[in-house]
Amino acid sequence: MTEECKLVYRGEKCADIINSISELYGVTLQEATDIYYESQTSDLIEEGVADLHCRSNKYLATLVWEEHSGSR
C-alpha cells in the first residue's frame, strides 16, 4: 500500500469514527471532532499502535468516548 493510500484510508477511518461518536452520543460533528482529536486513542491510531485501525468504527468511538468521559 502506498503512503498516499494509507493517508486516504486513515482520513476516512477518522471521519467514520467521528461520525460514530456523533451518532452514538448525540453530540455535534464539531464536538465529536474535538473529542476525537484530543484523545490519546487518536494518537495511537495515527501511530498504528496495536492495529487499532483494524477495529470497528463504533468500537473505537466507544474507546474515545470512554477516554473523554473519564471512564477509562
Phi and psi restraints in degrees (value plus and minus 20) as a CYANA .aco file:
   2 THR   PHI     -94.5   -54.5
   2 THR   PSI     142.5   182.5
   3 GLU   PHI     -81.1   -41.1
   3 GLU   PSI     -57.5   -17.5
   4 GLU   PHI     -82.5   -42.5
   4 GLU   PSI     -63.0   -23.0
   5 CYS   PHI     -83.5   -43.5
   5 CYS   PSI     -60.8   -20.8
   6 LYS   PHI     -81.7   -41.7
   6 LYS   PSI     -61.6   -21.6
   7 LEU   PHI     -84.5   -44.5
   7 LEU   PSI     -62.3   -22.3
   8 VAL   PHI     -84.0   -44.0
   8 VAL   PSI     -66.2   -26.2
   9 TYR   PHI     -80.5   -40.5
   9 TYR   PSI     -66.2   -26.2
  10 ARG   PHI     -82.3   -42.3
  10 ARG   PSI     -61.4   -21.4
  11 GLY   PHI     -83.0   -43.0
  11 GLY   PSI     -62.2   -22.2
  12 GLU   PHI     -86.8   -46.8
  12 GLU   PSI     -59.7   -19.7
  13 LYS   PHI     -82.5   -42.5
  13 LYS   PSI     -65.7   -25.7
  14 CYS   PHI     -81.0   -41.0
  14 CYS   PSI     -64.7   -24.7
  15 ALA   PHI     -81.6   -41.6
  15 ALA   PSI     -60.2   -20.2
  16 ASP   PHI     -87.5   -47.5
  16 ASP   PSI     -59.2   -19.2
  17 ILE   PHI     -85.8   -45.8
  17 ILE   PSI     -63.2   -23.2
  18 ILE   PHI     -81.4   -41.4
  18 ILE   PSI     -64.4   -24.4
  19 ASN   PHI     -78.9   -38.9
  19 ASN   PSI     -62.5   -22.5
  20 SER   PHI     -83.9   -43.9
  20 SER   PSI     -61.6   -21.6
  21 ILE   PHI     -79.0   -39.0
  21 ILE   PSI     -67.2   -27.2
  22 SER   PHI     -80.3   -40.3
  22 SER   PSI     -66.7   -26.7
  23 GLU   PHI     -89.6   -49.6
  23 GLU   PSI     -63.6   -23.6
  24 LEU   PHI     -91.3   -51.3
  24 LEU   PSI     -54.0   -14.0
  25 TYR   PHI    -136.5   -96.5
  25 TYR   PSI     -14.1    25.9
  26 GLY   PHI      44.1    84.1
  26 GLY   PSI      15.8    55.8
  27 VAL   PHI    -129.0   -89.0
  27 VAL   PSI     141.4   181.4
  28 THR   PHI     -89.0   -49.0
  28 THR   PSI     142.4   182.4
  29 LEU   PHI     -81.1   -41.1
  29 LEU   PSI     -56.4   -16.4
  30 GLN   PHI     -84.1   -44.1
  30 GLN   PSI     -64.7   -24.7
  31 GLU   PHI     -83.6   -43.6
  31 GLU   PSI     -62.5   -22.5
  32 ALA   PHI     -82.8   -42.8
  32 ALA   PSI     -59.1   -19.1
  33 THR   PHI     -83.1   -43.1
  33 THR   PSI     -66.5   -26.5
  34 ASP   PHI     -81.2   -41.2
  34 ASP   PSI     -65.3   -25.3
  35 ILE   PHI     -80.1   -40.1
  35 ILE   PSI     -65.2   -25.2
  36 TYR   PHI     -82.0   -42.0
  36 TYR   PSI     -71.7   -31.7
  37 TYR   PHI     -94.6   -54.6
  37 TYR   PSI     -33.1     6.9
  38 GLU   PHI    -110.0   -70.0
  38 GLU   PSI     -24.7    15.3
  39 SER   PHI    -107.3   -67.3
  39 SER   PSI     132.2   172.2
  40 GLN   PHI     -91.4   -51.4
  40 GLN   PSI     -49.8    -9.8
  41 THR   PHI     -80.5   -40.5
  41 THR   PSI     -60.8   -20.8
  42 SER   PHI     -82.8   -42.8
  42 SER   PSI     -57.2   -17.2
  43 ASP   PHI     -83.4   -43.4
  43 ASP   PSI     -62.3   -22.3
  44 LEU   PHI     -85.3   -45.3
  44 LEU   PSI     -59.7   -19.7
  45 ILE   PHI     -82.9   -42.9
  45 ILE   PSI     -64.9   -24.9
  46 GLU   PHI     -80.4   -40.4
  46 GLU   PSI     -57.4   -17.4
  47 GLU   PHI    -102.0   -62.0
  47 GLU   PSI     -29.9    10.1
  48 GLY   PHI      57.7    97.7
  48 GLY   PSI       3.9    43.9
  49 VAL   PHI     -92.6   -52.6
  49 VAL   PSI     115.5   155.5
  50 ALA   PHI      34.3    74.3
  50 ALA   PSI       6.2    46.2
  51 ASP   PHI      31.6    71.6
  51 ASP   PSI      15.9    55.9
  52 LEU   PHI     -78.2   -38.2
  52 LEU   PSI     -52.2   -12.2
  53 HIS   PHI     -81.6   -41.6
  53 HIS   PSI     -35.8     4.2
  54 CYS   PHI    -104.8   -64.8
  54 CYS   PSI     -32.1     7.9
  55 ARG   PHI     -97.8   -57.8
  55 ARG   PSI     141.6   181.6
  56 SER   PHI     -88.9   -48.9
  56 SER   PSI     134.7   174.7
  57 ASN   PHI     -82.6   -42.6
  57 ASN   PSI     -60.3   -20.3
  58 LYS   PHI     -87.5   -47.5
  58 LYS   PSI     -58.0   -18.0
  59 TYR   PHI     -82.1   -42.1
  59 TYR   PSI     -67.0   -27.0
  60 LEU   PHI     -86.5   -46.5
  60 LEU   PSI     -57.2   -17.2
  61 ALA   PHI     -81.3   -41.3
  61 ALA   PSI     -60.0   -20.0
  62 THR   PHI     -84.5   -44.5
  62 THR   PSI     -62.1   -22.1
  63 LEU   PHI     -80.0   -40.0
  63 LEU   PSI     -65.9   -25.9
  64 VAL   PHI     -83.2   -43.2
  64 VAL   PSI     -63.7   -23.7
  65 TRP   PHI     -84.4   -44.4
  65 TRP   PSI     -63.1   -23.1
  66 GLU   PHI     -81.9   -41.9
  66 GLU   PSI     -60.7   -20.7
  67 GLU   PHI     -82.3   -42.3
  67 GLU   PSI     -64.3   -24.3
  68 HIS   PHI     -82.8   -42.8
  68 HIS   PSI     -62.5   -22.5
  69 SER   PHI    -107.6   -67.6
  69 SER   PSI     -20.4    19.6
  70 GLY   PHI      62.7   102.7
  70 GLY   PSI      -5.1    34.9
  71 SER   PHI     -99.1   -59.1
  71 SER   PSI     -33.4     6.6
